[in-house]
Amino acid sequence: MRSAPPRLARRLRGLLAASLAVVALTTGCAATDTTDAAGSSGGNGDGTFPVTIQTEFGDVTIPKRPQRVVALGWSDAETALALGVEPVGAADWLGVGGDGLGPWVTARYTKPPVMLGTLEVNMEALAALRPDLILDTRSDGTKERYERLSELGVPVVGIPPGAKAYLTPWEKQLELVGKALGKSAEADKLRSAMEAAFARARKEHPEFAGKHVVAAARTADAYSAYVDGDGRVEFLKRLGFVNSPKVQSLAAKDQFTVAVSKERMDLLDADLTVMFLIGQTPEKVTGDPLYRAVPSVKAGRSVVLSDKAVSDAFSSASVPGMTYALDKVVPQFAEALTE
């Protein structure tokens, strides 16, 4: 097996940069674009309004191009920003701080949004922003949250039909946000570029195909492993990996992780073990005798994502985040599999 060729990172960066440049040229850079198609009676996300979007809690109609967008769902803000629209309010699910944008996001705000909270939204601050659209496409997906946000009397684009808590796929999130903003063509460009980047990575690394992988996390209390549907696992599957059948067999309804007790550390064993750190230092994992005893770890086939920016970008499950993560983690996976 071979290590990652240097040209892969350049290709990935170039491909996505070109696509983002096209989007920037075609969308403008903020939510102050007021151009609408005159006399339009219905929209398909192509820039004409009104437009109707299907969600888990029914159809939502957006009467005209939104001017004051609030992005509350996981990665909704950076997705809107990638499409050329700056939210006036946002949520910081990954605890980045500041304007909520990690170093993986190349687009930047001209005016930082008001940060409104994640699990508990500051409704008073939200109302004060006078939004005309609320994006909440990836959240806990409860009807209570949806109804509370809807009390403001503005369109709320929640999770898509059939989606589970926090498991809206990046493709669907991009589609929903693009349609709500009248930026479907731009969203399609970003999706095509992202899919092409994954395809190039698979071509460069055929050794990934069919290998079993565990995407695990270490918190202050315990280990856990992610299951199909979670953005981290779906990222790995896009590279050709297969989520560990042992882990997947324990998946429970509406849960995106499986608990890993001290007695079941065998669940972390696979052809490749990828470890995410949640409020922990790398030494908390690499210095753990139980972790070191896992066969794949002993054999050197593990990657601990010690760089928080890389881990967060991976976890964002957005086009900007996945682009950044691909550049960083693919070489690490390839090196681990040569052990």
N, C-alpha and C positions, 0 to 999 in steps of 0.2 A: 504494500500500500504506500501511496505517496503523500507527501505533505501538500498543503494548499499552494498552488502556483501564485506568484506575486501579482500576475495580471488579473486575477479574479477580483480583488478589491477594487482595482482601477475600473474594471468593467462595471461592477455594481454601482460604484459612485457615479460614473459617467452616465449610465443608463437612467438612473433616477434623477440626476441633476438635469439632464436634458428634458425629461418629462415635466419636472417641476418648473423649469423655465418656460415651457410651452403653456403650462397652466397659468403662470404669473402674467404672461403676455395677454392671455385671452380672458382673464377674470378681473384684472385690476387688483388692488391690494387691500380693499377694506369693504365693510358692510355698508358704505355710504353710496354705493352704486344704486341709482334710482331708476334706471332704464327698464321699462316694461314693454312688452309687445302690445301695441294698441289694439283694443277690441278683443283680446284673447278671452275665450270663455272657459278654457281648461288648459292645464299644463301637465307636461310629462317630465318636468325637471329640466327642460331644455331652455329655460329662461322665460317662459310664459307662465302667467298666473291667472286665476287660482290654480293650485295644484293639490291633489288629494293623495294622502299617504296612508297605507294600511299599517296598523300597529296592533299589538296584543289586545288593546282595549278599544278597538274600533277605528274607523277611518277618521283621519284628521285632515281638515282642509285649511290650507294657507292661502288667504285671499289675495295677497300681493307680495311682491319681493320684500323680505324682511330687512329692516334697517337696524334693529337693535336686538341682536341675537345673544342669547344666554346659553352656554354649553355646559351642562351639568354631568353628562355621562362620562364614564371612563374613556379618555382619549377623544371625546367629542370636540374639545377646543382645538387640539392640534390638527384634527381632521378638517375642521372648518378653516383653520388658518392655512393649511396646505392647499385649500381650494380658493384662497384669496379673500376670505371673509374674516374679519377680526371680531370675535365676541366681545360684548361689553361686560359680561360676567362669566365666570368660569369656576370649575372645581379642580382641586389638586389631589387626585387620588393617590399619586405616588409620593406625595410629601416632598416635592421638589423645592417648594418655597418660592418666594417672589411672585412672578407672574405665572408660575406653574409649568413653564416650559423647560424641559431638560436640554442638555447640550446636543441631543440627537435631532432637535427641531431646528432646521435651517431658517425657516421663515420666522420673523419676529414682529411683535406688536409695535405700532407707532404710538399707541396709548395702552398701557397695561389694563387688563380687565379687573373688575372688583372680584375678589375671591369669596365664594359663597358657602363653602363647606361641601362635604361629600355625603356621608350617610345622613347627617342632619343638615339640611339646607337652611340658611338664614333667610327666612321668608320675608322679613321686613326689609332687609337689604335688597333682596331680589325684586320686590315690588317697587322699591325706590328707583330701580334702573329703568322702569317702564318698558319692559321687553315686549317685542311683538312676535317672538318665536323662542321657545325653549326646546333645546335638544337634550334628550336623556336616553339615548339609544342603547347605552350599556350601563346598567345600574342593577339594583336589587330586583327591579322589575315587578314590584308589588303594586297592586291596585291602589293601596293606601297612598303610596308615594305619588302615583300618577294623579289621583284625585286631588291631592293636596296642591300639587303644582298647577293643576287645571283651575283651581279656585281663582287664579288671577285673570281668567277669562281670555287667555291667549293660547294659540295652538301649542300643544305639547307633543313632540315626536318622541314617543317612548320606545320600548323594546319592540322588535318585529314580532309578528304572529308566531307562536310556538317557541320563542326563545326562552332560555333559562337565565337565572340571575347571573349577571356579569359575563355571560357566554355568547353575546351577540358576535358573530364572526366579523372579522375586519372587512370582508367584502360587503357584507350586508350593512354594516355601519357606514361605510363609504357611500354605498348606494342611497341609503336613507338621508344622510346629511347632504349629499350632492343634490338629490331631488328637492329637498326642503329649501335649499338655497338657490335653486335654479341653475345648478352647476353640474348637471349629470354628464355632459360631454367631458368636462374636466376631470370628473371622478373616474370616468371610463379610461381616460389616459393614464391616470395614476394606477389604477388597477392593472392595466395591461403592462405597465412598466414594472410593477411589483411582481407580477406573475413571471415576467421574462427574467427578472433577477433570480428568482427561485429556480427557474429552469436552467439558467446558466450554472448556478451552484451545483445542481444535481448532475449536470453534464460533466463538470469539472471533478466531481467526487462520486463516481459510481459505487465506491465502497460503502457509501451511506445506505444504499438501497437494501431494504429488508432487515436492517440491523435493529434489534430491540433496544429501546432507550427508556430511561427513567428520568423524568423531569421532577426533581424533588426540591423541597424547601426546608430550611432550618429556621425556626423561630426561637424565642427565648425558652419555650417550654418543650418543644418536640420537633420531630421530623414529620413531613407529610409528602405525598406524591400527587402530582396533577394527573387528571384523566382526560380522555378525549373530549373535545369541545372547548377546553381551556386554550387560550391563545398561545401559551408557551408550547403546549403539546402540538397544536396545529402547525405552529412554526416548524417544529422538528419533523413532523410528518411531511410537510412541503419539501423538505430536503431529502426525503426518501426513507426516513426512519419509521419504525412501527412502535407505538407505545407499548410498554411492557404488558403482555397478557396477564401476568400475575397481578399487576396493579389494576388493570382494567376490569378484571373479574370481580373486584371489590367495589367498583363504582356504584354509588347510591344515587337515587333520583334527586335532582336539584342540588347535587353537591359536585364541586369541581376539584375536590381533593380527597385523598384517602389517608387516614391517619396511619403513621408508621411508628409502632411502639418499639421499645428496646428489645422486646422478644421477637419482633418481626423485621429486623433490619435486613433480612434476606430480600425484602421487597425492593430494596434499593439496588440490587444486583441486576445487571443487564450488560449487553454488549457495550453500552455507553451510559454512564451516570452523569447527569448534569445537575448541579446543585445551586439553587438560588438562596441568597441570604436575606432574611427579613429581620432587620434590627440586630444582626449578629456580625461578628468579625469572622474573617476566613479561618482564623486560628481555632475558633469555637468548633468548627467542623473538622479541619485537618488534624487537630490535636485530639479528637475524640477517638479513643481506642475502638469503640463499637463501629464507627464509620470506617476506620482504617482496616477493619477486619472484613468488610464487605468484599467478596471476591473481585469484582470489577475494579474497586478502588485499589486493592492490593496489587492488581495487575497493571495499574497505571491508566486504566481506561475511565477516568473520571475528570470532569472539568468543574471546578468551583468558580462561579462567576463573582470574583472578588471586587471587580470594578463596578461600583454602584450604578454609574451611568449606563454601562453595558447591560447590567441586569434589569434596570428600569426600562431601558429602551426595548429590550426583549419582551418585558412584561406589558408594555404599553399596547401591543398588538395593533399599532397604527402603521400606516405606510412610512412616515418618517422614522418611527422607532425601529421597525423591522429592517429598513434599509441600513440604518446605523448598526444594528445588531448583526446582520449578515456579514458585514465587513469585518467585524471583530471576532465573532465566534466560530465561523466556518473553519478558519485555520486551526483554532484550538481543538475542534472536534476531530479534524483530520490528524493532527498530531497525536491525540489520545488514542485513536484507533490504530496507530502504527506500533503501539507498545506491545 
